C-alpha cells in the first residue's frame, strides 16, 4: 500500500469554497502524479488547511498541488492511516450529496490531546505482584475507555499504564478528565488499602507542525504535563485554558491546574532537559540550574509548585522508574543498569532502589512473573 502524506497550508482569508475547489482541482489531475487526494480539513477561523494524500513520495504531492492550484504546502509529513483516523475521525471525504459540485468542508483538524499516566507503576508492581498489578491496570483501562467514549473522544492506540486520546472540544476533554479521576480515586485495590493515582495532561494543537510526527508537538507536551504533574492531578496547558474561556466554560476543581504560559515554558524546558540527560552521571541540580538559567532557589520553588517533587527527588525517581523498566525489558546485570541510569555506584543504586520499591533490583524482575 502506498504511503500517505499530510500537508499544511496556511491560508488566511481563504473560504471553505476556495479550499473545496482546490481539492477538486487536485482530484482532476491526481492520476498524472500517481496520487490519490483522499480528503482535507479546513479551519476558516485559524486560516489553515490540511490535505491527506496517497502518493509515491513527497515530491509527487508538491508537484500535483503546484499544477492543480499553485498552493504549495508549508509543511509536509508522512503519516500512519490508523493514527489519522484515530485522531481526526476519517481518512476520506464524507459522502457528497452533489457529485457535480466540490464538497466544501469547514471542519477543523485542531484537537485537544489527553495523556493519562498511572503514577508509580513500578512501585505498584513491587507492592502488589504481577497478577494484582495487571488487574489494577485492567481496571484503569476500562475506566479510561468508558469515560472517553462517554465524552465522545477518540482513543489513540491501546490503553495500558498510559493512554492518548483526542477531542474536538476543550470542555469535553476537561470534563472527561474529571470523570476519569473521579472513577480512579474512588477505587481501592481489592484486599489492600491502596488507591490508584492517575495523572492527566491536556494540550491542544494541529496535526502538522515542525515535528515529523502527526500531532507530535502536542502529544509531547500533553505527555510532559501528565508525567511531571503532581500526583492525581489534571494539568492543562494555557492554550486549553484559553479555549475554555473562549467557549465561556468555567471548570474549577482542586485537582485541575491550568498553567500560566511562563510555567508551561518551565515545564517544557525541565522535561526536555530531563529526557535528554537523565542517564548522564553529571545530571544534577547545578546542571539544571545552568541549563535553565535560573537560581537554585527558583528551581526548587517552581519545581515543587508545579510537580510536587523537589528537583533532586524528581531526578532520582525518574532514574529509578527507568531502571525498573530496564530490569524487566533487558534482564540485565544490575551494575550495568545502575550505570546506564546515571548512578555512579551500583551499591548506592541498589540502596535507592530498595528504598523506593521495597525490593532489591536483583529481585524486582520476579515481580513480573
Order of alpha helices (4+ residues) and beta strands (2+ residues): beta-alpha-beta-beta-alpha-beta-alpha-beta-alpha-alpha-beta-beta-alpha-beta-alpha-beta-alpha-beta-alpha-alpha-alpha-alpha-alpha-alpha-alpha
